[in-house]
Amino acid sequence: MQALLASLLVALGNFRQIVAYFVFVAMVFLALTTAGLYRLTCKSPQENQPRFPGYPYTPLVFLALVGLFLLLLAECNPFQVMLGVGVVMLGVPAFELVRK
């Protein structure tokens, strides 16, 4: 289903629409991955302490900038953003079937 929708988007859309569709979803998952750093350190702070400069603040700044980017992208391309989120949500039933 996702491949069919992606093929339709490529056939009917222009480059800007395709980029807005893909970038929004990719940035959401990138932000979730970054937010996962905090979840890992909350479970066992001594074992999983990240070692990079400015640790608690660097990811926060990144998440704030990604959030701003996502808001601006959603404001400029709402249809493509909703299409991207919709395609990702189509994977939820498949995930639930595989998980069971």
C-alpha positions as CSV (number, residue, x, y, z in Angstrom):
1,M,0.0,0.0,0.0
2,Q,2.8,2.4,0.9
3,A,4.6,1.6,-2.3
4,L,1.5,2.3,-4.3
5,L,0.9,5.7,-2.6
6,A,4.6,6.6,-3.1
7,S,4.4,5.7,-6.8
8,L,1.3,7.9,-7.2
9,L,3.0,10.8,-5.4
10,V,6.0,10.5,-7.7
11,A,3.8,10.3,-10.8
12,L,1.5,13.2,-9.8
13,G,3.6,15.4,-7.7
14,N,6.5,17.7,-8.2
15,F,9.9,17.7,-6.5
16,R,8.9,20.2,-3.8
17,Q,5.9,18.2,-2.8
18,I,7.9,15.0,-2.6
19,V,10.5,16.6,-0.5
20,A,7.9,18.0,1.9
21,Y,6.2,14.6,2.1
22,F,9.4,12.8,2.9
23,V,11.3,15.4,5.0
24,F,8.5,15.9,7.5
25,V,8.2,12.2,8.4
26,A,12.0,11.7,8.4
27,M,12.5,14.7,10.8
28,V,9.8,13.4,13.1
29,F,11.6,10.1,13.5
30,L,15.0,11.9,13.9
31,A,13.5,13.9,16.7
32,L,12.1,10.8,18.3
33,T,15.5,9.2,18.2
34,T,17.1,12.2,19.8
35,A,14.4,12.3,22.5
36,G,15.2,8.7,23.2
37,L,18.5,9.8,24.6
38,Y,16.7,11.2,27.6
39,R,14.6,8.1,28.1
40,L,17.7,5.9,28.1
41,T,19.4,8.1,30.7
42,C,16.3,8.1,33.0
43,K,16.2,4.3,33.2
44,S,19.8,3.9,34.3
45,P,21.7,7.2,34.6
46,Q,25.1,5.7,35.5
47,E,25.3,3.1,32.7
48,N,23.9,4.9,29.7
49,Q,25.2,8.4,30.2
50,P,25.9,9.9,26.8
51,R,29.4,11.3,26.3
52,F,29.3,14.3,24.1
53,P,29.8,18.0,24.6
54,G,27.0,19.9,26.3
55,Y,24.9,16.8,26.8
56,P,21.7,17.8,28.4
57,Y,21.4,21.0,26.4
58,T,22.7,20.0,22.9
59,P,19.8,17.6,22.2
60,L,17.3,20.1,23.7
61,V,18.5,22.8,21.3
62,F,18.3,20.3,18.4
63,L,14.8,19.2,19.4
64,A,13.6,22.9,19.6
65,L,15.0,23.6,16.1
66,V,13.5,20.5,14.7
67,G,10.2,21.4,16.2
68,L,10.3,24.9,14.7
69,F,11.3,23.3,11.3
70,L,8.3,20.9,11.5
71,L,5.9,23.7,12.3
72,L,7.1,25.8,9.4
73,L,7.0,22.9,7.0
74,A,3.5,22.0,8.2
75,E,2.4,25.6,7.7
76,C,3.8,25.8,4.2
77,N,2.8,22.3,2.9
78,P,-0.1,21.0,5.0
79,F,-1.4,18.5,2.4
80,Q,2.0,16.9,1.9
81,V,2.5,16.7,5.7
82,M,-0.8,15.0,6.2
83,L,-0.2,12.7,3.4
84,G,3.2,11.7,4.8
85,V,1.7,11.1,8.3
86,G,-1.1,9.2,6.7
87,V,1.2,6.8,4.9
88,V,3.2,6.2,8.1
89,M,0.0,5.5,10.0
90,L,-1.0,2.9,7.4
91,G,1.9,0.9,8.7
92,V,0.4,0.7,12.3
93,P,-2.1,-2.1,11.5
94,A,0.7,-4.1,9.8
95,F,2.9,-3.5,12.8
96,E,0.2,-4.7,15.2
97,L,-0.3,-7.9,13.1
98,V,3.4,-8.7,13.1
99,R,3.7,-8.0,16.8
100,K,0.9,-10.4,17.7
